[in-house]
């Protein structure tokens, strides 16, 4: 299993605060995956994904939120709380 640091995201409309992330990635490491690929990998237990806070260095795990009647999406959590660390990342340009 690989432990993958996420450093960038892709949203169809980058300035939207309420739009789902379509891809996550790490351009320096040479990867960018779709939301569906990441969800499948987490579900299969083949990879873990995380975000590192640039100021505190604190790690937030990427997890899957599965709202009833809606498509699953990715979100980070740390210390038992869901947070918006993914949305704070810059757009992927790789």
Secondary structure as GFF3:
##gff-version 3
##sequence-region A 1 94
A	DSSP	beta_strand	2	5	.	.	.	ID=ss1
A	DSSP	beta_strand	8	11	.	.	.	ID=ss2
A	DSSP	beta_strand	21	26	.	.	.	ID=ss3
A	DSSP	beta_strand	31	34	.	.	.	ID=ss4
A	DSSP	alpha_helix	35	44	.	.	.	ID=ss5
A	DSSP	beta_strand	47	52	.	.	.	ID=ss6
A	DSSP	beta_strand	59	65	.	.	.	ID=ss7
A	DSSP	beta_strand	73	78	.	.	.	ID=ss8
A	DSSP	beta_strand	81	83	.	.	.	ID=ss9
A	DSSP	beta_strand	90	91	.	.	.	ID=ss10
###
